[in-house]
């Protein structure tokens, strides 16, 4: 008699994060269970834990692609000793914004949500998995990423290298720790693609590190035909923002629905400097 249906395996969150509050919340998160089920199915339980403990996840976002910063970001990561072991083209939809950053967006304004939706709607981003010979790859890469405030981060961090101008256009995303790697694999990729990436990354040889990135990177960059124009937009457009928030909101909605990736990117860049990002009217 064959084996009956069984529940998805559940990880031990406190073994994959040092943050007790995260372990508590993620214990009930279906995306954590889904990501863990894929990892265990491909690698077994011990192999799954070892994989996420040794692996960092980087998403080079569409705003970095729009300004042509992807190559500089990847070069900085590799200069820090990381080896790419897998890569995939990833498009994040509106719902994905809320799922990926659910904790950070608890106090987000409507303007912030609309601008993030427009950023991910510009085109695909590049998902890359890395290892590091010093171990603790996820936390190590997050430290290299730098904070979201340009005034408080080093010039050699990934966000500074990418030219991130403010707290909304942060250009790169990383999984903070192994538990986030589990969850975010499920956020970014469906079952079959996720399993294939995990299997190929697990088997990847460090002797050919760049080959796993070249084709996905080329595919993503092809969706952004004019990075010089995008980079120029980051230098800032004067623009006019109405004094009343209601009128400003109507203009924002009009601008971010403009035809053409270039025009939408310019609108996002301009409005990201001027709208309140947190409820209560605070920009920061």
Secondary structure, DSSP 4 states (H G I P E B T S, - for coil): ------PPP---GGGT-S-HHHHHHHTT-HHHHHHHHHHHHHHHHHHHHHHHHH-EEEEE-HHHHHTT-HHHHHHHHHHTTEEEEEEEEE---HHHHHHHTTTTTTTB-HHHHHHHHHHHHT--EEEEEEEETTS-HHHHHHHHH--S-GGGS-TTSHHHHHT--SSS---EEE--SHHHHHHHHHHHS-HHHHHHHHHHHHH--GGGTTHHHHHHHHHHHTT---HHHHHHHHT-------SSHHHHHHHHHHHHT-SSHHHHHHHHHHHHTTS--BTTS---
